[in-house]
Amino acid sequence: MIAAITRLLLVSGCICAAAVAAAQSPPQLSKDQRTLLQAIVLAVDAAASQPARNDSAWPVHVMRASDGSHYVAFSVEPEGAMRLPAGPVMLYVRLATATPGVVTTMTERSVIRDWLVGRRVDPRMLPGRGIAIGEMPAFGPGAIGVRGSTPSTGSMDLKLMALERERARQEQETRDKQRRAELEGKAVGLRDLLPFEDFDLASSSIAGDGTRQISRAFTAGPGEYNVYVGWTDLAAPKPAAAIHVMKRALSLPPATILDLTLSSVIVADAVAARAAPYPPAQQAAHPYAIGSTDITPARDTVFTRDERLAVAFQIINARPNVSGKPDVTVGFRIVRIDGDREVQVASLNSQSYTEATMPADFDLRLGHPLFAAVAAPLATVPRGDYRLKIAVNDRVAGTARTAEAEFRVVGTPLSLLTEAPPLGPPFRREAALDARVLSAVVQALTPPAPSPALRRALDTAAAGKFIDLLVEEPVAQAEQGARTGLTGLALYSVGDASAVVQFQRAMALGAPAGPLQFLTGAVRATQNRDPDAITAWLLATEAGLPSSVAAPFLVDAYLRRGDGTRAAAMVSAELAGRPADGPWTRALAATHLATGRDRDAIAVLDARLAQAPDDADARWLLLQALYGSIVRGTNPPGSRADGDRFMTLARAYLAESGPHSALVAEWVKAVQNLSEPISSWAAPAPAASLPSSASTPGATPR
């Protein structure tokens, strides 16, 4: 389960077609502005006769407006030669009807172009094209004044008034039916004007990370369209010569008004609530701010492990109960994509939108939109490709819908360092049966004057003939504790966890606690219960077992647990007054790494490898220390030595197909990408040496 899940209940004002065309005073364009805007419109006209380019990759999100039409929002960050300048741009956005597979010139008329040449009034002063469902006037559509009304209106006037009202009602019903038929794709509306166009004399949309982007929204019925975005840099020496146009094909399906459905799933960097909606004059530049809900769409679906995944989506056509409230549950699962398989890695808390959780004034019957959102940290999610699975259940209607969003988790240079195997090696049962350790355990179990039978059992244990210990000779009452402990040792040697019961019986019978607690810790370590193993080994030392016996096991257990501070303290205590040698060299270097002391670790490992060049463990730790010194910035300022050595060792490790080659390949790429000087220190590893499992094409962190 991913911890610290954030749930947001998002109930905003209506998404209406008039949101981006709010009433405002006509703009006062200078002659230069009018000429430049006209040049952009003409450039878009020219692009209409050209096939769509790769610009069609820029994403759009389709939601539902309050009149039943599609609300289409997009944020795009042009790249390369089309990259947006730092300052404002003059922007023009157009939606045009398209014929799939056919490139034609524009047949729909541009109101903005007509206005610019003086043939029409300001397009933003034209009357609206209908009333949005749920936005009707308080007294109903078609309300009319009383013709010739006086305090003494006669019966004939009343009949005429009733007839006019009925005629107006029927006309409105006809218009509504035509509108709904168009939205559901059952009829085609004839039009000679472009479905949508808008302009901004000084657009300066900025993403959450400060980069420039173009963000806009529009509403449209079902059909095949082309979306055009044209702009120019206002600060360019010749803005008219610096016009860019992007073209994107867009297909909008019929919009059902009855069946439960979901909008596009918006993968977001953040979803928050605003204190107040944007004013109408600013709404067009903030298409993802819907009422009091503010969504910051992600620039891509590639996340690092120190980021959060957030998604938001609209639940459309949820069935209201008698009070207008929904009864909807939403579930979330994260699955890892492994070829053709999906492996579930986490479940997020489900959400409920019911009478008890919705605001008192929320009413689906009035067209109030229902949004759901969830956010979760990715710190515990390993690198890889994932899908967020969404399941929505409408309990009033008895219907359900599903949706999903794909995303990728990649590592940062520092997070890749944490993916190295634990600095403490896995516990091996045989380690507690090593001759040196076994000798200390048997000696600690030996009473001052053992009987011949117990002596034989002790000698058998010291010789490592553990199976023979299962044949017990009778011993005196005072020696039964030690003899029971030896039986437990025999059971431990064959992997029988019930040995712990024998050790507990032995202590109850008066056997020395030190060796028995040590063996208890060994059993717990084989069960991957390091906290219990640490407790038992500490008790063994307190009970008199030499610290040199339990200390190596304690250090490794602390390192497996990520407790570098305690591991370092124990190593320091054991090495007080003497140099590290043998196994303690590895332990000392590992504790330096665990506490971020890369330079000290490198010095220890260099000394070890000078004596034992074939020590594979030391070479792996040195590679890790060098990488850590680079990404943590602990190498001497201006020094290239660590980079040179790291690249040399990494190439050798990959050539030998070391057990952690996939991770080392990622380290190599991270070091190459840190800065230009570092990438030139040494040639990259040959492509043939990079395992295919380590390749993550296109996974560039934001």
Solvent accessible surface area in square Angstrom, and as a share of the most:
residue,aa,sasa,rsa
1,M,153,0.68
2,I,5,0.03
3,A,71,0.55
4,A,77,0.60
5,I,38,0.19
6,T,52,0.30
7,R,95,0.35
8,L,48,0.24
9,L,57,0.28
10,L,6,0.03
11,V,38,0.22
12,S,9,0.06
13,G,42,0.40
14,C,36,0.21
15,I,6,0.03
16,C,28,0.17
17,A,38,0.30
18,A,65,0.50
19,A,31,0.24
20,V,25,0.14
21,A,63,0.49
22,A,23,0.18
23,A,103,0.80
24,Q,71,0.32
25,S,91,0.59
26,P,54,0.34
27,P,33,0.21
28,Q,158,0.70
29,L,26,0.13
30,S,58,0.37
31,K,172,0.73
32,D,115,0.59
33,Q,61,0.27
34,R,78,0.28
35,T,83,0.48
36,L,18,0.09
37,L,0,0.00
38,Q,49,0.22
39,A,27,0.21
40,I,0,0.00
41,V,0,0.00
42,L,94,0.47
43,A,28,0.22
44,V,0,0.00
45,D,29,0.15
46,A,64,0.50
47,A,11,0.08
48,A,10,0.08
49,S,41,0.27
50,Q,95,0.42
51,P,85,0.53
52,A,48,0.37
53,R,111,0.40
54,N,139,0.71
55,D,22,0.11
56,S,46,0.29
57,A,88,0.68
58,W,13,0.05
59,P,70,0.44
60,V,26,0.15
61,H,24,0.11
62,V,32,0.19
63,M,2,0.01
64,R,25,0.09
65,A,4,0.03
66,S,17,0.11
67,D,9,0.05
68,G,12,0.11
69,S,1,0.00
70,H,8,0.04
71,Y,7,0.03
72,V,0,0.00
73,A,0,0.00
74,F,0,0.00
75,S,19,0.12
76,V,10,0.06
77,E,44,0.20
78,P,5,0.03
79,E,132,0.59
80,G,54,0.52
81,A,101,0.78
82,M,42,0.19
83,R,138,0.50
84,L,16,0.08
85,P,35,0.22
86,A,102,0.79
87,G,27,0.26
88,P,59,0.37
89,V,1,0.00
90,M,1,0.00
91,L,1,0.00
92,Y,0,0.00
93,V,1,0.00
94,R,0,0.00
95,L,0,0.00
96,A,10,0.07
97,T,68,0.40
98,A,23,0.18
99,T,79,0.46
100,P,93,0.58
101,G,90,0.87
102,V,83,0.48
103,V,84,0.48
104,T,72,0.42
105,T,96,0.56
106,M,47,0.21
107,T,125,0.73
108,E,20,0.09
109,R,71,0.26
110,S,0,0.00
111,V,7,0.04
112,I,3,0.02
113,R,54,0.20
114,D,2,0.01
115,W,24,0.08
116,L,8,0.04
117,V,66,0.38
118,G,63,0.60
119,R,166,0.61
120,R,102,0.37
121,V,95,0.54
122,D,10,0.05
123,P,25,0.16
124,R,68,0.25
125,M,103,0.46
126,L,67,0.33
127,P,115,0.72
128,G,70,0.67
129,R,168,0.61
130,G,66,0.63
131,I,88,0.45
132,A,16,0.12
133,I,50,0.25
134,G,39,0.37
135,E,75,0.34
136,M,66,0.30
137,P,69,0.44
138,A,105,0.81
139,F,190,0.79
140,G,24,0.23
141,P,49,0.31
142,G,34,0.33
143,A,76,0.59
144,I,67,0.34
145,G,65,0.62
146,V,62,0.36
147,R,150,0.55
148,G,62,0.60
149,S,61,0.39
150,T,76,0.44
151,P,148,0.93
152,S,97,0.63
153,T,41,0.24
154,G,38,0.37
155,S,80,0.52
156,M,125,0.56
157,D,52,0.27
158,L,99,0.49
159,K,125,0.53
160,L,65,0.32
161,M,25,0.11
162,A,56,0.44
163,L,102,0.51
164,E,53,0.24
165,R,120,0.44
166,E,64,0.29
167,R,130,0.47
168,A,17,0.13
169,R,113,0.41
170,Q,92,0.41
171,E,87,0.39
172,Q,22,0.10
173,E,75,0.34
174,T,89,0.52
175,R,129,0.47
176,D,42,0.22
177,K,143,0.61
178,Q,81,0.36
179,R,82,0.30
180,R,87,0.32
181,A,23,0.18
182,E,43,0.19
183,L,1,0.00
184,E,35,0.16
185,G,45,0.43
186,K,156,0.66
187,A,35,0.27
188,V,129,0.74
189,G,23,0.22
190,L,174,0.86
191,R,109,0.40
192,D,82,0.42
193,L,37,0.19
194,L,3,0.02
195,P,22,0.14
196,F,31,0.13
197,E,30,0.14
198,D,18,0.09
199,F,9,0.04
200,D,37,0.19
201,L,37,0.19
202,A,59,0.45
203,S,3,0.02
204,S,64,0.41
205,S,12,0.08
206,I,107,0.54
207,A,14,0.11
208,G,72,0.69
209,D,87,0.45
210,G,50,0.48
211,T,43,0.25
212,R,29,0.11
213,Q,27,0.12
214,I,1,0.01
215,S,5,0.03
216,R,8,0.03
217,A,1,0.01
218,F,1,0.01
219,T,26,0.15
220,A,9,0.07
221,G,17,0.16
222,P,27,0.17
223,G,27,0.26
224,E,67,0.30
225,Y,7,0.03
226,N,26,0.13
227,V,0,0.00
228,Y,4,0.02
229,V,0,0.00
230,G,0,0.00
231,W,2,0.01
232,T,0,0.00
233,D,32,0.17
234,L,64,0.32
235,A,88,0.68
236,A,21,0.16
237,P,139,0.87
238,K,148,0.63
239,P,33,0.21
240,A,64,0.49
241,A,86,0.67
242,A,30,0.24
243,I,39,0.20
244,H,56,0.25
245,V,20,0.11
246,M,10,0.04
247,K,9,0.04
248,R,39,0.14
249,A,53,0.41
250,L,10,0.05
251,S,70,0.45
252,L,6,0.03
253,P,81,0.51
254,P,83,0.52
255,A,1,0.00
256,T,45,0.26
257,I,53,0.27
258,L,138,0.69
259,D,80,0.42
260,L,6,0.03
261,T,33,0.19
262,L,28,0.14
263,S,12,0.08
264,S,34,0.22
265,V,25,0.14
266,I,0,0.00
267,V,17,0.10
268,A,0,0.00
269,D,64,0.33
270,A,48,0.37
271,V,19,0.11
272,A,51,0.39
273,A,83,0.64
274,R,79,0.29
275,A,117,0.91
276,A,56,0.43
277,P,77,0.49
278,Y,40,0.15
279,P,64,0.40
280,P,82,0.52
281,A,86,0.67
282,Q,89,0.39
283,Q,21,0.09
284,A,20,0.16
285,A,30,0.23
286,H,65,0.29
287,P,3,0.02
288,Y,8,0.03
289,A,2,0.02
290,I,7,0.04
291,G,17,0.17
292,S,38,0.25
293,T,3,0.02
294,D,37,0.19
295,I,4,0.02
296,T,42,0.25
297,P,22,0.14
298,A,18,0.14
299,R,100,0.36
300,D,52,0.27
301,T,58,0.34
302,V,18,0.10
303,F,1,0.00
304,T,8,0.04
305,R,47,0.17
306,D,114,0.59
307,E,52,0.23
308,R,98,0.36
309,L,6,0.03
310,A,4,0.03
311,V,1,0.00
312,A,0,0.00
313,F,0,0.00
314,Q,8,0.04
315,I,5,0.02
316,I,13,0.07
317,N,42,0.22
318,A,8,0.06
319,R,119,0.43
320,P,41,0.26
321,N,44,0.23
322,V,145,0.83
323,S,42,0.27
324,G,0,0.00
325,K,15,0.06
326,P,0,0.00
327,D,39,0.20
328,V,0,0.00
329,T,31,0.18
330,V,1,0.00
331,G,25,0.24
332,F,4,0.02
333,R,101,0.37
334,I,0,0.00
335,V,3,0.02
336,R,78,0.28
337,I,41,0.21
338,D,71,0.37
339,G,67,0.64
340,D,155,0.80
341,R,146,0.53
342,E,76,0.34
343,V,60,0.34
344,Q,92,0.41
345,V,60,0.35
346,A,7,0.05
347,S,37,0.24
348,L,10,0.05
349,N,95,0.48
350,S,82,0.53
351,Q,5,0.02
352,S,43,0.27
353,Y,0,0.00
354,T,25,0.14
355,E,94,0.42
356,A,99,0.76
357,T,58,0.34
358,M,13,0.06
359,P,56,0.35
360,A,103,0.80
361,D,114,0.59
362,F,3,0.01
363,D,19,0.10
364,L,29,0.14
365,R,143,0.52
366,L,100,0.50
367,G,31,0.29
368,H,49,0.22
369,P,10,0.07
370,L,1,0.01
371,F,1,0.00
372,A,0,0.00
373,A,1,0.01
374,V,5,0.03
375,A,13,0.10
376,A,1,0.01
377,P,30,0.19
378,L,0,0.00
379,A,60,0.47
380,T,103,0.60
381,V,4,0.03
382,P,73,0.46
383,R,49,0.18
384,G,18,0.17
385,D,49,0.25
386,Y,1,0.00
387,R,52,0.19
388,L,1,0.00
389,K,47,0.20
390,I,2,0.01
391,A,54,0.42
392,V,1,0.00
393,N,59,0.30
394,D,0,0.00
395,R,124,0.45
396,V,59,0.34
397,A,30,0.23
398,G,64,0.61
399,T,49,0.29
400,A,58,0.45
401,R,99,0.36
402,T,109,0.63
403,A,24,0.18
404,E,84,0.38
405,A,10,0.08
406,E,90,0.41
407,F,8,0.03
408,R,55,0.20
409,V,2,0.01
410,V,9,0.05
411,G,13,0.13
412,T,29,0.17
413,P,45,0.28
414,L,95,0.47
415,S,18,0.11
416,L,7,0.04
417,L,15,0.07
418,T,104,0.61
419,E,50,0.22
420,A,13,0.10
421,P,46,0.29
422,P,87,0.55
423,L,24,0.12
424,G,1,0.01
425,P,47,0.30
426,P,113,0.71
427,F,37,0.16
428,R,145,0.53
429,R,80,0.29
430,E,94,0.42
431,A,25,0.19
432,A,1,0.01
433,L,32,0.16
434,D,70,0.36
435,A,82,0.64
436,R,130,0.48
437,V,3,0.02
438,L,8,0.04
439,S,61,0.39
440,A,22,0.17
441,V,1,0.00
442,V,9,0.05
443,Q,138,0.61
444,A,33,0.26
445,L,1,0.01
446,T,38,0.22
447,P,40,0.25
448,P,142,0.89
449,A,86,0.67
450,P,31,0.20
451,S,32,0.20
452,P,97,0.61
453,A,15,0.11
454,L,0,0.00
455,R,96,0.35
456,R,125,0.46
457,A,9,0.07
458,L,0,0.00
459,D,72,0.37
460,T,30,0.18
461,A,0,0.00
462,A,58,0.45
463,A,66,0.51
464,G,33,0.32
465,K,119,0.51
466,F,27,0.11
467,I,105,0.54
468,D,81,0.42
469,L,2,0.01
470,L,78,0.39
471,V,120,0.69
472,E,97,0.43
473,E,76,0.34
474,P,125,0.79
475,V,28,0.16
476,A,59,0.46
477,Q,128,0.57
478,A,98,0.76
479,E,17,0.08
480,Q,67,0.30
481,G,1,0.01
482,A,7,0.06
483,R,11,0.04
484,T,14,0.08
485,G,0,0.00
486,L,0,0.00
487,T,15,0.08
488,G,0,0.00
489,L,0,0.00
490,A,0,0.00
491,L,33,0.17
492,Y,4,0.02
493,S,19,0.12
494,V,81,0.47
495,G,46,0.44
496,D,52,0.27
497,A,49,0.38
498,S,52,0.34
499,A,0,0.00
500,V,7,0.04
501,V,83,0.48
502,Q,37,0.17
503,F,0,0.00
504,Q,99,0.44
505,R,122,0.44
506,A,0,0.00
507,M,52,0.23
508,A,88,0.69
509,L,69,0.34
510,G,64,0.61
511,A,11,0.09
512,P,58,0.36
513,A,40,0.31
514,G,2,0.02
515,P,3,0.02
516,L,0,0.00
517,Q,34,0.15
518,F,0,0.00
519,L,1,0.00
520,T,16,0.09
521,G,0,0.00
522,A,0,0.00
523,V,3,0.02
524,R,45,0.16
525,A,4,0.03
526,T,56,0.33
527,Q,67,0.30
528,N,136,0.70
529,R,99,0.36
530,D,16,0.08
531,P,63,0.40
532,D,57,0.29
533,A,0,0.00
534,I,19,0.10
535,T,77,0.45
536,A,7,0.05
537,W,0,0.00
538,L,65,0.32
539,L,73,0.36
540,A,0,0.00
541,T,48,0.28
542,E,138,0.62
543,A,53,0.41
544,G,60,0.58
545,L,5,0.02
546,P,71,0.45
547,S,51,0.33
548,S,54,0.35
549,V,4,0.02
550,A,0,0.00
551,A,3,0.02
552,P,38,0.24
553,F,20,0.08
554,L,2,0.01
555,V,1,0.00
556,D,36,0.19
557,A,0,0.00
558,Y,17,0.06
559,L,7,0.04
560,R,53,0.19
561,R,145,0.53
562,G,65,0.63
563,D,35,0.18
564,G,6,0.06
565,T,102,0.59
566,R,144,0.52
567,A,0,0.00
568,A,22,0.17
569,A,62,0.48
570,M,43,0.19
571,V,1,0.00
572,S,71,0.46
573,A,71,0.55
574,E,34,0.15
575,L,19,0.09
576,A,77,0.60
577,G,91,0.88
578,R,106,0.39
579,P,112,0.70
580,A,32,0.25
581,D,84,0.44
582,G,31,0.29
583,P,114,0.72
584,W,30,0.11
585,T,10,0.06
586,R,59,0.22
587,A,12,0.09
588,L,38,0.19
589,A,0,0.00
590,A,0,0.00
591,T,2,0.01
592,H,18,0.08
593,L,9,0.05
594,A,42,0.32
595,T,57,0.33
596,G,27,0.26
597,R,120,0.44
598,D,0,0.00
599,R,90,0.33
600,D,56,0.29
601,A,0,0.00
602,I,9,0.04
603,A,65,0.50
604,V,27,0.15
605,L,1,0.00
606,D,50,0.26
607,A,61,0.47
608,R,61,0.22
609,L,28,0.14
610,A,84,0.65
611,Q,151,0.67
612,A,27,0.21
613,P,89,0.56
614,D,127,0.66
615,D,34,0.18
616,A,63,0.49
617,D,81,0.42
618,A,4,0.03
619,R,84,0.31
620,W,29,0.10
621,L,2,0.01
622,L,3,0.02
623,L,2,0.01
624,Q,13,0.06
625,A,0,0.00
626,L,0,0.00
627,Y,0,0.00
628,G,0,0.00
629,S,0,0.00
630,I,14,0.07
631,V,22,0.13
632,R,92,0.33
633,G,55,0.53
634,T,52,0.30
635,N,28,0.14
636,P,63,0.40
637,P,139,0.88
638,G,84,0.81
639,S,30,0.19
640,R,129,0.47
641,A,56,0.44
642,D,5,0.02
643,G,0,0.00
644,D,51,0.27
645,R,89,0.33
646,F,0,0.00
647,M,1,0.00
648,T,75,0.44
649,L,48,0.24
650,A,0,0.00
651,R,78,0.28
652,A,48,0.37
653,Y,30,0.11
654,L,6,0.03
655,A,77,0.60
656,E,110,0.49
657,S,88,0.57
658,G,13,0.13
659,P,120,0.76
660,H,56,0.25
661,S,14,0.09
662,A,40,0.31
663,L,16,0.08
664,V,0,0.00
665,A,1,0.01
666,E,15,0.07
667,W,0,0.00
668,V,5,0.03
669,K,64,0.27
670,A,11,0.09
671,V,0,0.00
672,Q,38,0.17
673,N,125,0.64
674,L,68,0.34
675,S,46,0.30
676,E,135,0.60
677,P,86,0.54
678,I,23,0.12
679,S,33,0.22
680,S,77,0.50
681,W,31,0.11
682,A,22,0.17
683,A,69,0.53
684,P,81,0.51
685,A,8,0.06
686,P,79,0.50
687,A,88,0.68
688,A,106,0.82
689,S,27,0.17
690,L,63,0.31
691,P,41,0.26
692,S,104,0.67
693,S,94,0.61
694,A,5,0.04
695,S,68,0.44
696,T,50,0.29
697,P,102,0.64
698,G,70,0.67
699,A,16,0.12
700,T,100,0.58
701,P,56,0.35
702,R,79,0.29
